[in-house]
Amino acid sequence: MEPLLDWAMGDLLDSATAMLAVNAKDKAAPIRVRDFPIIL
């Protein structure tokens, strides 16, 4: 995998994780790791 593509994918995952965290926080819903196996 090219470094740039690898970096972009990591950045997207970080952004998605951050959005999930913000969404859960806004709804006061706990994030359980087992609910998001694709992130691991």
C-alpha positions, -999 to +999 in steps of 0.1 A: +000+000+000+013+035-009+023+056+021+000+085+010-030+061+006-022+045+040-020+080+056-053+090+040-071+059+052-058+064+087-070+100+086-104+089+075-106+064+103-096+090+128-122+114+115-149+087+115-140+077+151-141+113+162-175+118+146-188+086+162-175+098+196-191+133+192-224+117+181-225+093+210-215+122+234-244+144+221-268+115+226-252+106+259-249+070+246-218+050+256-195+037+229-187+001+233-158-013+214-176-044+205-203-024+187-177-011+162-156-042+153-147-026+119-126+002+136-104-023+154 
